[in-house]
């Protein structure tokens, strides 16, 4: 699950990416494992599968394993394909042009292993086709609606070379990701029990804000200064990032304490994740860009802390 006003020069970014890979061997195995988890696009699928299971479990719904696997497979395909498409800008280096300034280590990793990722997407597509018929019909209908919207959004970003060069400035990607990601994870639960739709709506909005905060913090770390080229909505969100984080944190606590129709672990997990993002933001200078990105997704794994409940 961007702005270039004061971003690092693209050539410098290439050097930084190379440095990250060269220094990987010198880091401890845990950090290298976390980096690899991010580079192979397993971070977002892990978060999606965990929250899909967590939302159903806290509402006393037992989802089949196929629903969880289908979620992880679909999210991995989407993220891997997105990074492969973004990495096409790297070819401009070989044409004497500058590469896209927003490309990061994950894009170079996908570019360097594009054949493996293409094969992986092919096998994942076959697996997803086998899993989909086993999902609840209502889930499939809701996913078709969401998938249609997401496909349109995907086309707007990657339809032509101009969009590839400026995709993050044309649409508020950091905000859109939160909405799509939250909707996808809540669908299996509300499809299993439609009566939960209104009760879970505040939690769905809160989780969407949390996912957007995850993207906004990453954007801020990689682009310290906002720009006229950044989407206006993203610029506004970045300007009020501390306030939005505080509102999300307090809202989660309020829902956990006063909304008795909502399982308390859900807003509590969102509030805790927000706290972790804020702590990570405070200590961001101690981590490499790749590890920092991976750590931002680790902050969203707070449901693990509520397994007992």
N, C-alpha and C positions, 0 to 999 in steps of 0.2 A: 501493500500500500501505500531552471527557475530564474529568479531575478539576477541581473548581471551588472548592476550599476557599480558595485564595488567588489565584484567577484575576482577571484584569482585569474590571471591570464590563462587561456586554454592550454598553451604550451607548458606552463608551470603545472597545470593540473595533470597533464600527461606524466610529467616527471614525478609528481607526488604519487600518482597511482603506481608507477614503477617502483618508487621507494617503498611503498606499502608492501608490495609483493616481495621485494628483496629483503626487507626486514622481518618478514613473517617467520622465518626460520629461527630468528633470535628470540622470539617471544615464547612464553610458556604455552604448553599444549592446550590449556583451557581457552586462552585468548585466541589461539589459532583455530580451535574448534568453533568458537563463537563467530569468528570472521568467516569461516567456510560455510557455516549455517546460513549466514546472510548472503554470501556470494553465490551460492547455488539456489537462491530464492526459496529457501525453506522457512524463512522467518515468518512471513505473512501467512502461509498455510498453517503453520503451527498455531499461531494466534487464532486464526479462523476456526480451526477444528476444536481448540480448547474452549473457546467462547460458545460455539455451537452446542457442544456437550454440556457446558456449565449452565447455560440458559435453560436448556431442557431439564437438566437434573434438578435445579433449584425450583422448578415448577412441577416437579414430580412426574415428568414425562420421560419415558425410556425410549430413546432414539435407537434405531438399528445401526449397527456398525457401518452399514452401507451409506447411510446419510452423512456420517462423519467423514468417511473416506471420499465420498463424492465432493464434499465441500473442500477438503484439502487438495484433491486432484484438480478441481476447477480453478481454485485460487492460484495454485502453482503454475498451471498453464497460462493463466492471465498475466501473472507477474513475469514469468520467463519470456513470454511473447513480447510484452511491453518493453522489457530491457533489450531484447534482441532488435526490436524495431528502433529503439532509441540509439543503439550502438551503431546503426548504419551510418550515422554522422561521422564516425571515426574514419570512414573511407575518404573523407574530404582531405585528410592529412596527405594521402597519397596523390592528391590532385593539386597539391600546393596551396590548399585552403586551410583555414583554421578549423579544428573540430569544435563541436558544440561545447560551450563553456560549462554546461550543467552535467556533463558526463563524469561519472565517478568510477571507482574501482569495480563496482558490480557490472557496469556496462562493458568495461574492457575484459572482464572475466568472461562474460557471455560472448563477447566478440571472439575471444581466443578459443572458446570451446563451443562455438556455434553449432558444429556438426552434432556434438553430443546432446546439446539442448534441443535441437530440432528432432533428433531421434526420440528424446525423452518426451517431447510434446506430442509426437505421433503415438507413442505407446500410451501416454496419459489420455489422449483422445479416445483411443480404443477402450481403455479401462472405464472412462467416464460413460461411454455409450453403453457399456454392459451394466454399469451401476444405476443409471438413471431410471430404467424400467422398474427397479426395485424400490424407488422412492414413492411416497404418498402422492396420489394424483393432485391434491391441493398444493403440495410443495412444488410440483412440477409446473403447475399453472402460474404460481407466484414467481418462480424462477424464470419462466419464459418472459414475463412482463419486465422483471428486473434486467434480464439478459438483453432484451431488446433495447432498453434505455442505455445499458452499459455499452452495447455494441455501437450505438449511435455516437456515444461519447468517445469511444475508441477510434472511430472513423474520423471524427473531427480533429483528433490529435495527430493521427498518423496518415491521413489521406494523401498528403503531398509533401514534397521536400520543404516547402515553406513552413508547414505545420511542424515538421520534425525539428526545424531550426528554432522555432519559437513556441513550441507546444505549451510550455508552462506559463506563457504570458497571455495566451489567447483565452484560456479557461482557468478558473480557480481550482486547479487540480488538487491542492492540499485540502480544500473544503469538500470537493466532490467525493474523494476517496472515503471520507468518514461516513457520508450518507450511504454509499453503495455497500461498504464493508458492514456497517451496522445492519442494514436491511437484509443482507445475505445471511448473517448469523442468526437473526431473529426468525427468519422464515420457517425453518423446521418446527420451531416451538409453536408459533401461532397457527401454522397449518395443522398441527396435531390437535390443538385446542383453540378454535377461533374465538372463544369467549375471552381469551387472554389478551386480545389485541389492544383494547383500550387500557387495560391494567398495565400492560408492558410498554405502552407508548412513551411515558416519561423516561423509562430505563433505556429504550431504544434511542431516544434523542440524546440522552446523557452519554451513551456509548458512542454515538456518532460524533459528538463533540470531542470525546476522548481520542478517538481515532484521528480526527482532524488536528487536534493538539499535537499528537505524535508527529504528523507530517509537518506541521507548522514549526515545531521546535527544530526538526531536522533542517528545514528550509532556512531557518534563522541561523543555525550553526554553520551552514555552508554558504550563506549569503548574509553576512553581518549587517549590511546596509540595504534598505529597500530601494526600489528603483521605479522610474516611470514606466519601465518595460514590464514590471511585475504586474500581475492582474490586480486591479483596484481593490477587489474584495479581499485578496490575500494581503495586500498592503495594509488595509484597515485592520485585519485580524492580527497581523504582526505588530502593529502599533499598540494594540491593546492585549497582547499575549499574556502578560502577567495577570491582568484583570479577568480575562476569560478563564485562565487556569484557576484563579481564586473562586470564580463563580461556579465552575464545574466541581471543584472540591467541596464547596459549601452545599451545593445542590445535591451532591451524592450523599452527604451526611444527613441532610434534611430528609431526603427520601428514605434513607435507611432507618431513621428514627420515627418518622411520622406517617409514612405511607404503608399502612398495614396490608394493603392489597398486593404489595410488591415484595417478593422475597428479599430480605435484607442483604444477603451476600452480594447481590448484583450491584446495587449502588455503592456498597462498601468497597467492592473490588475496583469500581471505577474511581472512587475517591483515592484509594491507596495507589492506584496506577498514576493518578495525577501527581500525587506527592513524590513518587519515584521519578517521574519526568522532571519535576522541579529540582530535585536533588541532583539528577543527572545533568541538568542544565547548569547548575552551579559548579559542577566538577568536570565540565566538558573538556577543558583544556588538558586534562591528564590522559585523554584517550585519543587514539588515532581516528581519522574520519570513518574508516570501515568499522572499527569496533564501536564507535559512538553510535553509528546507525543501527548496528545490531543490538546494542544496549537499549536503544529507544524502544525496540520491539520486545525486548525482555521485560521492560516495564509493564507491558500489557499482559503478562502471564500471571498476574495476581490471582486469578481463579484457583491456581494451584494451592494458594495459602488458605483457601476456604473449602478444600476437599472434605475435611472432617465434618463440616457443618452441612 
